[in-house]
């Protein structure tokens, strides 16, 4: 009897690739349901390709090619965010499909706490997972701020831009890359941004109340970022930089 010792090849289909495929399935479904236009398809396609490329790169840098259960939840959220981005891009040229858009964004926000719970219960917490979750949140807020800015004013874009301005500022002032102490208030303020923008986008509040709600969300964001910047400045000589 001959015994073969051939090495079994590792799976060639990874999480980012599957995520990209699911993203195109979602775009197709949106096209069938609400008639996704060219802008939506281009935005959704670009989002799917960039997300796949960045996530693949991040996995390789972390020394793995597999997504754990928590990151799979985050990838599902990222896919929903891609659908929201496509619909927002389409809204520039045609009236937004508000019901579908709000539904996708609401599910993405509702799942925000799920990936963290899954990570803790399965012992799969990681720097990659935390960063992935944060970037998905930041992009969803950016996209929603673009949508709401069309009705409440361009000042709303400040909500979506805060995270990216902070990252850009850290290139000039490296002390901003210091590791911040965990604060529940920071997570609460971040969650409030998405909720306030979804409520404003849904159009369930009178204009004045929507303006006040989003304005209050922006004020809380300014306070949270301002407090963190002051803390980082005071500890700039003793901090360990957060990995990029």
N, C-alpha and C positions, 0 to 999 in steps of 0.2 A: 504494500500500500504506500502510495506517495503522499506525503503531507506537504501542502503548500504553505509557505510562510510569507505570502504577499501582504504588504501593508495595505490596510483598508484606507482608501482616500477619504479625506475630510470632506464634509458637505461643501458644495460649491455655491450654494444659495445661502446668503447670509441675511441677517436682520435688515440692514439698510436697503438691500436689493428688494426684499419682500415689501418693505415699507414703501419704496418707490412704486412698485407694482400696484399696491393697494391705493396709493395716492391717485394713480391714473384711473383706477376703477371708480374712485369717488368722483373724480372730475367727469368721467363718463356719465355717472348717475346724475350729477348736477346738470350736465348738458341735456339729459333726457327729461329731467323734472322741471328745470327753470330756463332751459335754453341758454347755456353758457356761451358767451360770445368769444371773439378772438382775444380780447384783452384778458379775459378770465383764463382761457386755455394757455396763453403765453405765460401769464403769471404763475399759474399752477404748475406748468411744466418746468419753468425755471426753479421754482421752489422745490419741487421733487428732486431735481438733479442736484441742486446745491446741498439740500439736506442729506441726500445719500452720500455725496462726496465728503462732506464735513464729518458726518457720523462715522463713515468708514475710516477716515483719517484718525479720528479720535480713538476708535477702537484699536487701531494698529499701534498708536502711541501708548495706549494703556496695556498693551501686550496680550490682547484677546481679540477673537473674531466673533464672539457670541454675545448676544444681548441677553441679560438676565431678565427675570420676570418683571421687575420694576421698570427697567428700561423699555420693555415691550409695551407697558402701559403708557409710558411717556411717548413712545413712537406712535401709538394710536392717537394720542393727543396732538402730536405734531401733524399727523395726517389730517385731522379735523381742522387744524389751524390753516393748513394748505388750502382746504376748501373755502374757509372764511376769506383768505387772501384773494382767491380767485373771484369770489363774489364781490368783494370790495373793489377790485380792479374793474370788473364789469360795470359797477355802479357809476363809474365816471362817465359812461356813455349811455347807459340805460338805467331806468329806475331799479334800485336794489330789491332783491327778493328778501325782504326783511325777515319774514317768518323762518325761512330756511337758514338764513345767515345767523339769526339769533339762536336758533336751535343748535346749530353746530358749535357756536361759541359757548353756549351755556353748558353743553356736554363736556367740552374741553375744559372749562373752568371747574365743573363738578368733579372731574377726574384728577384735578390738580393735587388733591390730598391723597389720592389712592396710591399713586406710585410710591410716595414716601412710606405709606403704611406697609405696602407690599415689600419694599426694600428692608424695612426693619424686621418684619415678621419672617422673612426668608434669609436674613443675615447677608443681604447682597448690597448694602449701602456702599457707595463708592464716590470718588471725586468726579468721575465721568458722569454718573447718574445725576448728581447734584447740579453739575454744569449744564447738562442736557435739559433738565427740567427748567432751570432758570432761563435758558435761552429761548425755549418754547414759550414760556410765560411772557418774556420780553417782546417777542415778535408778535404774539397775539395782541398784546396791549398796543403795540405800534400800529398794527393794521386797524384795530378798532378805533384808535384815535384819529386815523386818517378818515374813516367813515364819519365819525361824529363831528369832526371839524367842518364837514360840509354843511352842517346845520347850525352848530353853535359858534363857529368861528375858528380861525386857524390857531388861536391860542391853545386849543385842545391838543395840538400836535406836541406840545411841550411834555405831555404825559408820556407819549410813546418815545420821545427823543431822549428823555432823561438818562436811561440806562446806557444808550450809545454815546451820549456826550460824556458820561462819566468814564467809559472805557477809553474814549479818545483822549480825555484829559490825563488819564493814567500814563499814556505814552510820553507826555511832556513832564508829568510829575509822578515818577515811579512810586513814591510813597503812598499813592492812592491804591496800589496793588496789595497793600497790607491785609492780613487776615483779620476780619472783623469778628468780634465776639457774637455768638448767636443771640438774637433778640426776637422774641415772639411778636413784638410790635412791628418789626420790619416785615415779617411774613404777613401780618394783618394788613398793613398799608399796601403791600403788593397785591393782595387779594382784592382789596377795595377798588383798586384801579380798574381791574377787569369787570367787576360787578357793576360799577357805576357806568362804565362805557357801554356795557350790554343793555342796561336799563335805558340809557339815553338813546341808544340805537333802536331799541324796540318801539320807541315813541309812545310809551304808556303814561308818561308824565307830561304835564303842560310845559311849554318852553321855559318858563321862568324857573320851575322846579328842577328841570333837567339841567339848566345852566348852573343852578346853585349846587346840585349834587356833584356834577363833574368839577365845578370850581373847588368844592370842599375836598374832593379826591386829589386834585392837583396840589392844594395847600398841604395836605397830609404828606404827599410825596416830597414836596420841597422840605418840609420839616424833617422827614426821615433821612433824606440824602444829606441835608445840612448837618444833622447830628452826627452822621457817620463820617462826613468829611472832617468835622472838627475833631472827632475822636482819633481819626487817622493822623491828623496833623500833630496832635499832642503826643502820639506814640510813634512818630515817623522814624525814630532812630532805633527802635527796639522791636519792630515788627518783622515777621517772616513774610515775604511776598507770596501772594496766592498764585499757584501755577496757572499759566495762561491756557 
